[in-house]
């Protein structure tokens, strides 16, 4: 499986996203859940970031996709010693304050 370059497993890149998602001023004060997917290419670059399930707030959805695309490169996944592209999916709840 691909790894975040700083280590720390899935928790590290999720924390990175939480720190780098800048919430739009127009968002509601309620928890918003979304499901996102992206591909870590054989070079470790982030590709095809998209939402599989919208939060229901267009500005927040756009910001989440922007933050995913801004992730630093990962260590690519490998299969039989060869770098391969891997699709990752995750869900997250953002509590707006």
PyMOL commands that set and color helices and strands:
alter all, ss='L'
color gray80, all
select helices_A, chain A and resi 9-20+58-69
alter helices_A, ss='H'
color red, helices_A
select strands_A, chain A and resi 3-4+31-40+46-53+74-75+77-79+82-84+86-95
alter strands_A, ss='S'
color yellow, strands_A
deselect
rebuild
show_as cartoon
